[in-house]
């Protein structure tokens, strides 16, 4: 057995969701679905007093429904930077 007490391959396979996390997400999704008709009224009430707070609440709730996109790095050939050249417009064309 390797140092640290775990044998290779022990435990949950990489990428497998944790059962508790999965249950909490399902419960939260259910809560949102049951209260969806009320959200409009709640947001209108908050927005009347503090529009910025209402937008903040919408943004925070959206993170649970629409996942954030990961950043993507675009590189040139072999990971080198992309070179952009500007060519002056020529009337000869």
MIMARKOL-939424 format. One line per 4 residues: for each residue x, y, z of C-alpha. Coordinates in nm, 3 decimals. Example, Ala and Ser with C-alpha at 12.3 -4.5 7.8 and 13.67 -1.06 7.14 Angstrom:
<recs>
1.230/-0.450/0.780 ~ 1.367/-0.106/0.714
</recs>
This chain:
<recs>
0.000/0.000/0.000 ~ 0.139/0.343/-0.091 ~ 0.226/0.596/0.169 ~ -0.083/0.784/0.286
-0.298/0.476/0.344 ~ -0.500/0.464/0.019 ~ -0.461/0.203/-0.245 ~ -0.456/0.319/-0.608
-0.807/0.344/-0.753 ~ -0.974/0.364/-0.412 ~ -1.271/0.594/-0.364 ~ -1.515/0.756/-0.599
-1.406/0.775/-0.964 ~ -1.299/1.121/-1.079 ~ -1.594/1.325/-1.205 ~ -1.856/1.126/-1.014
-2.077/1.370/-0.823 ~ -2.091/1.352/-0.446 ~ -2.429/1.207/-0.332 ~ -2.489/1.480/-0.072
-2.405/1.755/-0.322 ~ -2.638/1.598/-0.576 ~ -2.920/1.578/-0.320 ~ -2.872/1.941/-0.214
-2.878/2.057/-0.576 ~ -3.198/1.864/-0.642 ~ -3.361/2.009/-0.329 ~ -3.258/2.363/-0.427
-3.387/2.315/-0.782 ~ -3.717/2.189/-0.642 ~ -3.741/2.490/-0.409 ~ -3.685/2.727/-0.701
-3.939/2.547/-0.920 ~ -4.209/2.554/-0.649 ~ -4.154/2.925/-0.587 ~ -4.097/3.040/-0.945
-4.440/3.210/-0.968 ~ -4.362/3.414/-0.654 ~ -4.018/3.536/-0.771 ~ -4.164/3.794/-1.006
-4.359/3.959/-0.723 ~ -4.064/3.943/-0.486 ~ -3.828/4.097/-0.743 ~ -4.078/4.372/-0.823
-4.108/4.456/-0.454 ~ -3.731/4.462/-0.402 ~ -3.679/4.647/-0.732 ~ -3.920/4.922/-0.633
-3.709/5.002/-0.328 ~ -3.364/4.907/-0.462 ~ -3.331/4.823/-0.835 ~ -2.959/4.742/-0.802
-3.032/4.483/-0.534 ~ -3.302/4.325/-0.752 ~ -3.054/4.289/-1.040 ~ -2.798/4.143/-0.799
-3.053/3.884/-0.682 ~ -3.134/3.787/-1.041 ~ -2.763/3.748/-1.122 ~ -2.707/3.532/-0.814
-3.005/3.308/-0.892 ~ -2.900/3.278/-1.257 ~ -2.571/3.116/-1.150 ~ -2.768/2.818/-1.021
-2.972/2.777/-1.336 ~ -2.731/2.878/-1.612 ~ -2.378/2.753/-1.543 ~ -2.092/2.997/-1.581
-1.880/2.944/-1.888 ~ -1.517/2.864/-1.836 ~ -1.259/3.096/-1.974 ~ -1.104/2.987/-2.300
-0.755/3.087/-2.402 ~ -0.698/3.123/-2.774 ~ -0.341/3.081/-2.889 ~ -0.157/3.060/-3.215
0.033/2.766/-3.356 ~ 0.217/2.563/-3.087 ~ 0.077/2.783/-2.809 ~ 0.245/3.099/-2.934
0.061/3.432/-2.931 ~ -0.168/3.525/-3.217 ~ -0.030/3.815/-3.419 ~ -0.284/4.058/-3.563
-0.170/4.287/-3.840 ~ -0.356/4.589/-3.964 ~ -0.317/4.670/-4.331 ~ -0.389/5.024/-4.440
-0.667/5.051/-4.694 ~ -0.523/5.111/-5.038 ~ -0.727/5.278/-5.313 ~ -0.563/5.057/-5.578
-0.804/4.771/-5.509
</recs>
